[in-house]
Amino acid sequence: MAVQFLNGLSSYFTFSSTSFAVESQNRGYAAESALKSDVPSSTSSILLQKIQIWDQTTSDWKDKPLSFKVVDGADSSAKVVAYTRKDASHPFKDHIWVEFRSEPLAELIKPYFPNETGLMGLNPGIDARRIYNRRKVLRTVVETDGAAETPDDAQKQPVEDLKTLLDYVDKAFEDVTMKLKAAHDGGTCVEWNMLWAIFADTDFVETPDSLSAQPIAFRLQEWTYNAEEPTFEVHGKHLQWTGRRYVHGRISRQYERFDGARSLHEIGVKPLTEERRHELSSRGKLYIQRAGDAQHLYYRAHIIRQEFNPMGGCPVAMKEPAEGRVMVDVMSHRRMNPNFDFWDQEDILDDGSKRSDWRTSLNEDDPEIHLLPPTLGGWSFAAKQWGHLLVEHLSPIPFAADSFEHLVIPEESKEMIKSLVEAQAGSGGATLMNDLVPGKGTGSVFLLHGNPADDMVFVDVGNDSNDTGTGKTLTAEAIADHLRLPLYTVSCCEFGTEVPFVEMKLKHILEITSLWKAVVLIDEADIFLEARSTDLARNAVVGVFLRMLEYHSGIVIMTTNRVHTLDQAFKSRISLALKYHDLDLTSRKILWEKFLGRAGAVIQGRNGGVDNFTFSLSDIESLAAKETNGRVIKHLVRTSQALAFRRKEPLSPAHIAQVWKMIETFENDLNNS
């Protein structure tokens, strides 16, 4: 293939035959005969051609002696020697190795191959395939530097040598170029031993994220064929927020050997297109908005967490529903999940990064913004899990600005709660006095107690409330919404009974909520509040809780239905205790009006509705006359609303009556059983 071309080359090179790794599995070359036929008749063209064979005993390449005489002095005159390397055991390792004997030429191309260790030694060299992949950039060097005026020919000579080398590479890889064009025209399907060639003239690669399966981009550093697996490996760097700064993270992908041709989509790696780069840059802008300090946001997607693979190997990604409020906090996510943290304590990667390379912020026009990943670490309050959150599904929280106005409790209680929590949160510049001991007694502790069957005293106006009827819990939500702070809810059953575990769990919760300035709600806190007795284990749990509560600086809300069993030591630590009484007629009437209004019901007139699908005030009074709790009222209205939807009718008193009759029947059966 290259006889005529090689005969026309300048005397600067010693070339091999054209046996390439990409072709070695499909057809072989009689390397030595090809070399011999390429030897020019004129001694003005110095063509010393060499073949190297892989020696398994020494694990190194060895020259193979040729059976014909070469021109004397050719070896010493060559500026570049191109070795055809062949491995009988692993044909896909066959390649052409270009060795530079011209130091100016080697120095000229080094900046364009920063990760090529072969160019750093005493005998600098490089795989010819890598030159092929960068040939367009190197052509630009030839055109730019070759046209520049220089004081003497010595500075132009390396550029001319590079041009001759590129001419050789273009000719030698003609078959590869034709195959790539055919693959592109036919839908970009490639063979496994051609994967290296898809990275021609590209610095960036696209691949699915290992956690979210969303597309990500990284800067290509190197590719290699691993003979032991065998696999094709790609290595590069992407950009990521560590919780303190932006750093370059390592990324690798392995692709097992396959037969025939596959599409790049099926393989999972391909050059980054300009269109995809624009998409990833837009996502990167969202990423930098959410990175930085911890942020309280709303999330509309699954949380993605890592779990150890029981079969060994890389961790597996698990998804859980997590729509609701979240905290985006990469540093806390790392601290709470150290087994999956791939940075060290100082966030320095083992890639030669220096402090001067660290960036604590990025601009939206940063040239690397498309290298940011699709997720940030954080906590889901709905799923109660740490994990990775998709930045495209994060948005500001629609806080209920009038949350306190919907609390159906005495006005003096509302005022007392608001004044205490606002002062605790530092609203209006208020500063409460502290304990004589620094760091002690600086928090506020609320105790909400009453019967859960009789304490529904709140209409949940927020769209993301998951509460099913406890007024105490919804009071906590009202406090958090009023302050625009996170609400961290934990039930006593999540702590267990073992003292070390209880202490560790409490420590983590109080530590992280202090960092977030979150309101802590400990629901059904009886295990912590009950008076100490002869049960040493329970006494220890109460003691641990008392000690940690004493030094917590935020707002803690506890609920209990057994206030009569309260340990005496808690009395002095409670800032405010509120009792939730049974609903009276007025409270029930307010709740009926609010729930029906939220369900879209029409309330008109004093003694009768305008039609059968409206509620009169007398209807509301009749409903409120029946003793029940807020939980029942809420579910009764929701069920009636569903019945109206099914019948394609407006919500009416008839729907309420039908559902209530079913509830009363159930209660009668339950009481008589």
N, C-alpha and C positions, 0 to 999 in steps of 0.2 A: 504493500500500500504506500509506503513512504520512500521507495527507492529513488524516484525522480526528485522528490523534495529534499531528501538527505543529500543527494549529490550537489544540490544547489546551495547548501548552507555554507556559512562562513567558516573559517578555520578555528573559530573560538571554542567550538564545542566538541565533546566526545559523546555520541549518542548511542543509545541502545536500540534494540528492535521495538516494535510497537505491540508488545504483549501487555495488556492492561488488566487490572483486577476485575473491572466491570465486564470484561469479555471472556475471562478465563474459564468460567463455568459453561459457557455456551460453545466455544470453539477454541482449540489450542493452536499455538503457533510453533512451528519448528524453529525455535529461537536461534539456534546456532547457524542454521543454513540461511535464515533471513539476515542475520548479522553479516555473514560472509558475502552474500549477494549485494549488500549495501556498501561494501568497501569500495571507495572510488579508485579509479585507475590513476588519477593524478595525485601526486603527493602534496599538492597545494591545499587539498582538503584533508585535514587531519581528523580521522574518524576512528578513534579507539572505542570499540563497543564492548560492554561488559555485562555478564550475567552473574547474578548471585543466587545461590540456593540456600534455603533454610537448613541449618545443621542442628538437628534435635539434640545431639550430644553436648554441644557447646551453647545451645540456645542463642545462636547468632547467625548473621548472614555471612556466607563465604563465597569468594570469587570462584567461578567455574572456569577452568582452563579452556581456551579456544583451540580448535584443531587447525587453524590457519594462521599465517604470519601477519602481524599487524605492522603498520608503518612505524619505524623507529622514531622515538621522540614524541610520539603523539600524546602519551600520557602526561608528560611534563608540560606540554604546550597548551593543553586544554584549560579553558576557564570554567567549564562546567562539565561534569561527568554524569551521565544518566544511566543508572543501573536498572536493568530489568530484574526484579526480584520475584522468585517463584518458590512456593511452598507446596510440596506434593501432598501433604496431609490436609492442608486447608487452602484450597485454590482461591477462595475469595480474599486471601491475604496478599495475593499477587499484586504488585504495583510497580511503578517506576519511581525510583528515588533519585532526585536531582541534587547532586553535591556541588557546592560552589567552591571553586579554587580562586575566584576573583573576589578579594575582600571588598572592593568598592561596590561590586554588584550585590553581594550579600547584604551590605549595609544599606543599599538603596531599597531593598524590598522588606527588610526587617520591620519597619513601622507598620506595615500592612498585615503582618502576621504576629501580633503581640503575644499570643499564647503558644507559639510554636517553639518548644524547647530545642528542637533539632537545629534551629538557627543560632543557638547560643553557644554551641561547643566549638572545639578547635577545628573540626571539619564540618562547617555549617551545611545543612541539607534540609530538604523538605520533600514531602510526597507531591508528585506532579499533579495529583488530583486537586490538591489545595490551590495550586497555582491556577488550575483550570477554573476553580470556583471563584477566584478573585481576578480573573483576567480582564474584565471590563474596567475595574478600578486601576489596574496596572497599566492598561492601555492609556488611560487618562494621564498617568504619570509620564508615559512616553511622549504623549502629545504636548503636555504642558512643559516638562523639563527639556524636552528635545528642541522645542521652539525657542526657548530662552537663550539670550546671548550669554556666553560664558567666556572668561578670559583665555582659556586654552581648551584643547581637545580632551585633556585628561578628565575634565568634569563631564564631558558629553559621552565619553566612551562607555561608562556603565549604563547610560540610557540606551545607547545603541545595542549593547549586549542584551539588555532586557527586552528590547524589541525583537531581537533574533530569537530569544528564548520563547517569547509569547507566540511568535510565528510557528515555532516548532510544536508548542502545546496545542495550538489551534488545529494544526494538521494532524497531529498524533491522536487527538480526541475527536476527530471528525465523526466517527461512529456514535460516540456518546451524544454529541450535539444533535445528530439525526434522530436518535432514539428519544431524546428529551422533547424535540419538536413533535414527533409522532405521538408521544404520551400526552402532550398538551393539547394537540388537536383532537385526540381521541378520548378526552375526559380525564387527563392526568392520572393514568394508571402506570405504575412503575414496578419493576422487579426488585427483590430484596437487595441484590448486589448493585443496584443502581440508586439506592437511597441517598448515597453521598452526593450525587449529582444534582439533586433537587435544591440544594442550598447554593447553587451557583449565583454569584452576584447579589447576595442578600445578607444583611446583618442581623435580621430579626426573624424569629420563627414563631408560629402559632401552634398551640396544642391545647387539649382540654385540661382544665385544672383537676388535680387528683382528688380534691375534696368535693367541689361543687359541680364538676363537669362543665363549667362555663369556660368559654375561650379565654386563654391568657397568652401573652407574648413574652418572649425573653430574647436577650441578646445572645446570639450564637457565639460560643467560644471554640468548641471543637466537636468533632464527630470521630468515631472510631468503630471498627469491627472487632468484637471480642470473639476470639477463636474458640475459647473454652465452652461457651454456652451452646451454640453461637448466637450472638445478638449484635444488633446495630445500636450504638449508643450515641446520644446527643447530649451535650453539656453546655450550659450557659448561665446567665445571670438575669434575675429580674429585680424589681424594686419593691421594698416592703417597709411598712411602719412597724417599729419594734416596741412602741410605747414611749420611747424617748426620742427617737430620730429615724430618719429614712436611711436604710442601708441596702446594699446589693446582696441578695440571697442566691445561693446556688440552686440550680435546678437541673435534673437529669431525667432522661427518658430512655427506656430500653425497648427494643422491638425485636421479638424473636424471629428467627429465620422462617420464611414462608416460600412456598412454591408458586410459580406463575407470577402474574401481575395483579396488583391491588390498587385501588384508588387511594389517594392521600387522605381522603375523609375517613376511609375504613382503617387506614394505618394509624391515623391520629397525630400526624405532624405534617406541616407544610409551611412554605415561606409566607411571611405576613404580607397581605395585600394592603394597598393604601386605603381601601374602603374599610377593612377590618381595623386598621390602625386608627382611623378616625373614630370608629365606634368605641374602641378601647380607651381612647383619649377622653371621650365624653364620660365614660364610666370612671376614669381616673380622676376627673374633676370632682365627681361625687365622693370618691374615696378620700381626697384630701380635705373635703369639707367635714367628714365624719371622723377622721384621724385626729390625733392630738390628745387633749385632755378628755376625761370620761364625759360622755354625753348621754342624756336621758332622751330616748326617741321612741317612736312608734314603728312597729315592724309588721310587715304583711307577707310572711313566707315561712319556710321551715328553718329551724336552726340545725346546723350541721356540726356534728361532733365526731371526734376520733375515738375509736376503741381498738384495743389490741386484737390482732388477728389470731384466733385460736389455732389456726393452721400454720402460724408463723408468717414471717415476711412483714410487709408494710402494714401499718394500721389501716383499718377499714373505716369508711365514712358511713355514719348513721344519721338519718334525718328524723326530726320530730316536729309536729305542729307547734308553732310558737307565735301565732299572731297575737299581738298585744304590745305592751311596753317592754322595753329592753334598755340595758346599759351597754353602750359601746365603750369598752375599756380593755385595750390590748394588754397593757402592763399587768392588770389584775388577772386577766385570763391566763397569761403566762405563769404568774405566780401560783395560781390555783391549779394549774395543770402542768407541773414541772416535767412529767414523763414525756410530754409531747412538745416540749420547748426545744427548738433547734438553734437557739442563740445561747451564748454563755452569759454570765452575769453582767458583763460590761457591754453587751450587744456588739462585740467585735467579732466579725466573721474571719475565719481563717483563709482570707483571700488577699492579704496584703493591704487591707484597708487602713488608712491613717486617720487621725483625728481631723485633719484638714478636709477629708472627704465626707465627714458627717454633715448631714443637713437636718435641721429641726423643723423645717417647713419647705413646702414646694409651691411654686407659682403655677397657675393654670396653663401657662405657655411653656412649661418646662419640657424640653425635648424628650424626656424619658417618662412622661406621665402615662404613656400607653403601656408601660411595663408594670404598673401596679396591679395587684390581684383583685379578684371580685369580692373578697370577704374581709371582714375585720372581726377580731375576737371580742366576745362580750357575753352578757348574762341575759337570759330570758326569764322575766318574772312569771310568765304564763307557764312555760315548760319547767321552770326551776332547774335550768341546766346551763352550764357553760358551753360555749360552742362558737361556731363561725357564722356570721350574719352577712347576708348579701347586701352590699351597699346600695344597690338599685332599689331595694325594697324598704329603705329607711326613710322616715319623714318626721317632721315635728309633731309633737303630741297635741291633740285637740283638748286642752284642759277645760274642765267645766268651771268657768269663772264664777258662777253663782252656786257652787256646791253647798256652801254653808246655808244658803237661803232655803234649801230643800230639806234640811234637817228638821224633823218635827219634834223638837225638844224645847223646853223653856228658853226664852230669850236670854235670861241671865246666864244660863249654862253655855249658850253659844258665845256670848261675850267673853266669858271666862276662858273658854277653850281657845278662842281666837287670840286673845291678849297673851296667853301663855305661849302658844306655839309661835306667834309672830316674834315675840321677844326672844324665844329660844333660837329661832332662825336668823335673828339679827335684823329683822325688818324695821325700817325707819330709824336705824342707828341705835336701837335699844341694846343695852348691855346689862344683863342680870349679874348680881353679885355672885362671887364664887366662894367655894369652901376655903377654909384656912390652909388646907393642904392642897398644893397645886395639882390640877388635873383630877381632883376628886369632887364628886357631887355637882358637876357642871351640866348634867343632862336633865331632861324632864320625863317623868314616868307617869303615864295615865293608866288607871285601872277602870275598865268598863265591865260592870257586872250586872247580871239579871238572868231571867229565864229566856233561853233562845226561842221558845215557842211563843213568847209574848213580846218580843222586842224589835219587831220590824218597824222602824221609825224613820225611814229614809227612802226617798225616791231616787234611784240611781239614774241620773241624767246623762252620764257618760256613755259612750258607745262601746267601751271596752270593759265594762264591769262584768266580772264573772260571778259576783256574789249572788247567791240564790235566796237571800232573805234575812241575814243576820244584821240587825241595825248596828251592832257594835263594829262589825267589819266595815260597814259602809260609812260609819262615822270616821274610821281611820282613813278611808279613801277620800272623804271630804277634807280632812286635815291635809293630806298629802297634795290633793289638787289645789287647795287654797294656797299652799306654800309653793306649788309647782315643784315639788320634790318627789323622788321615787318612793314607792311604798314596797317595802320588803316584807312579805307575809310568810310566816313559818308556823307550822302546827307543832304542838308538843310531841306528837307521835313521830316526828322526823328526828328527834333527838336520841331516841332509844333510852336505855336505863343504865348503861355502863358509864361510870363517872368519867373515865378518860375520853370517851367518845363525845359525851355531852359537853365537856370542857372544850375540846377541840372544835366542835361544831359551833358552840357559842362564840368562841374566840374568832373564828373565821367570819361569822355573821356580823358581829359587832365591829370588827376591824374593817370589813368592806363597806358596811353601811356608814361608818364614820367618814370614810374616804368619799363616799358619794353624797354625804349629808342626807341620807335617806331616813324616812320614818320607818321604824321597825314595828311590825304587828306580830305579837306572839299569841296565836289563837289557842284558846283552851289551855291556858298556862298553869293548870292545876298542879302538875307535877313539880313545878318550881315554887309555887306559892304555898303549898300545904304545910301546916305547922309541923315542925320536927318532933320526932318521937323516938322510939327505940329502934327504928329501922335505920341502921347505919348507912346503908347505900342511899336511901332517899335523903337522909340528912346531908350526906356529902353533896348530892346534886343541888339541894337548896342552898348550901353554903357556897358552892361554886357560882351559882347564879347571882346570889347577893353580892359577892365580891366583884364580879364583872359588871354588874349593873351600877355599882357604886362609881366606877371609873369611866363609864360610857358618857360621851359628851353630846349625844343626840337625843332624839325623841323616841321613846319606847312606849308602845301601847300594848297592854295586856288585857285579855278577856278571860273571864271565868264565870261559872255559874255556881261556884261553891265558895262565896266570899266568907262564909262563916268558918271555913277551915284555914283562913289566912294565917300565915306565920307572923308572930308579933313583930319580927324584925323588919317586915316589909312596910309596916305602917309609917315609919319615919322616912321611908324612901319614895313614897308615892306623892307626886306633886298634885294630882287631882284625881278623885274617884267619882265616877258617874254611875248612878243606878238607872236601869232601863225598866220602867214600870209597864204594866199592862196598858194597852191602847184604850183610851176612853172614846166616847162617841165622837167628840170633835176631831180627834186624831184620825179615827177611821174614816170620817167624812172627807178629810183633807186627802188622805191616801187614795180613796176611791176616785175623787175628782182628778187627781194628778195621774193616776194610772190609766183611767179611761181617756183622759186628754192625750196622753202619750200614744195610746192605741188608735187615735183618730176618731173617737166617738164625739158626737155632737150633743152638747148639753144646753138646753133651752127651756124657758118657761118655768113657772112655779108649780102648777098642779097637773101638768101633763105635757108631754112632748108634742112638737108640731106634727109628727107622724110616728109610725111604729118603729122608726129607726133612729129616734133621738131620745136622749135621757132628760128627764125633768129634774129639778132640784128635789122634788118629793121622792123621785126614784132613788136619788143618791142618799137621801135620809133613810129610806127604807133599807137600803143595802147596809148603811153604816150602823143601823140598829142591831144587826146581828153581830154577836160577839165573835170576833176572830182575830187573827194576827196578820201583820203585813205580808208575811210570806204567802199565806193562803190567798190574800187579795191579789197579789202580783200574779201568781200562777193561774188564778181563776180568770183574770182578764186576758192573759196570754192565750189560754186554752179557748176562751170564747172568741178571741180574735181569729185564731186558726179555723174555728168552725165557720165563722163568717166568710173568711177567705174561700173555704171549700165550697160554700153555697153562693159565692160571688155576690154577697150582700154586705151593706154597711153594718158595723157592729151595733147591736141593739139590746134592749133589756131582755128580749126573748132568748138570746144566745146566753146571756149571763144566767138566766133562770134555769136553762137546760143543764148547763155545766154544774151549777150549784146543787141541783137535785142529785146529780151523780155523786158529788162529793158527800152530801148528807147521807146517801144510801151506803156509801163505803164506811163512813164513821159509825153508823148504826150497826152495820155488820161487825165492825171491829170491836165495838163496845159490848156487843152481845155474844161474842165468841168465847 
